[in-house]
Structures are given as structure tokens and as C-alpha cells.
Amino acid sequence: MRTNQLIIALFQRFCWLDEGLQARLHDRGWPDVNRPQSMVMTNIVSGVVRPSDIARNLGVSRQAIHSTINQMVALGIVQLETDPSDRRHMIVSLTKTGARMRKDAQRAMDALTAQIAAVLGQDKFDALLAALEADWGDNIERAAPPAKKKSA
């Protein structure tokens, strides 16, 4: 079984995809964004707009996400506002500039997806996508808590 190769191959392909996206955006004149910023933008576009939820999705601290979001605010591509449905929370959204960047990013992703499908063939591409979208089950194996010793 090639278990160690799975995580490496998935990560390498993810990096290939993200680097292709970033290169295409750079070529269109957009400011360079790093991988965490790219992942924050992906979450926003997917409807995840609370920084705490984005942090949970990415498996990082809320402090790290706030730092990344603040960098994106400085670039002028996102903004932070109070959540109108719960004033205790903030939400992050794309600015007009961020929305234009997102449209170019979508075109770039469409081109990259078409390139992958052309290389793999449509049937393999569809099978790959189906496998990645499948529910792989719970990924955390929890051991039973240690048995308590009985007092004498």
C-alpha cells in the first residue's frame, strides 16, 4: 500500500493548482497573495464569512486568520464588518476590487480545471472529482478513555 505517497501527491497537486492560480492572477496584474490568503478567499467565496469559522475550516488559530485577513484588508481585497445578525461577531467580505479579482480567479480555475481534464481525460477527471467529493468518514480515531482504578 502506498499510504505515504497519498498525502504527498495530494499536497503536490494542491500546490500545483494554487501556484497556477496565483501565476494567472499575477499575469492579470493582481497583487500577489500567499497561500493562506488564497484559502481565506476560497472560504469567503464558498459562503464561510466568520473568521472563527474560516480558522476552523483551515485548522489554524483565530489569531492567525485575523492576521491573514488584516493583510488582505491592507491589499484592499476584503473588508471586515460587524455581523448584522449577531453584533458580537465580525464577518469578512470581498470589496469591489476583491470581487473583480475573484472573477479573474474563477476564469483561471476554469482554465486549470480544463487543463487537468484534458491531461487525465474526462472520465478520469470525473472519477477524481467524485473520489475527492465523497464522504471519507470520520478522520479522528478516538481511543477509549483509560479505565479508572478502583479504590481499595
Residue, then its C-alpha position, 0 to 999 in steps of 0.5 A: m500500500r502506498t499510504n505515504q505517497l497519498i498525502i504527498a501527491l495530494f499536497q503536490r497537486f494542491c500546490w500545483l493548482d494554487e501556484g497556477l492560480q496565483a501565476r494567472l492572477h499575477d499575469r492579470g496584474w493582481p497583487d500577489v497573495n500567499r497561500p493562506q490568503s488564497m484559502v481565506m478567499t476560497n472560504i469567503v467565496s464558498g459562503v464561510v464569512r466568520p473568521s472563527d469559522i474560516a480558522r476552523n475550516l483551515g485548522v489554524s488559530r483565530q489569531a492567525i486568520h485575523s492576521t491573514i485577513n488584516q493583510m488582505v484588508a491592507l491589499g484592499i481585497v476584503q473588508l471586515e464588518t460587524d455581523p448584522s445578525d449577531r453584533r458580537h461577531m465580525i464577518v469578512s467580505l470581498t470589496k469591489t476590487g476583491a470581487r473583480m479579482r475573484k472573477d479573474a480567479q474563477r476564469a483561471m480555475d476554469a482554465l486549470t480545471a480544463q487543463i487537468a481534464a484534458v491531461l487525465g481525460q474526462d472520465k478520469f477527471d470525473a472519477l477524481l472529482a467524485a473520489l475527492e467529493a465523497d464522504w471519507g468518514d470520520n478522520i479522528e480515531r478516538a481511543a477509549p478513555p483509560a479505565k479508572k482504578k478502583s479504590a481499595 
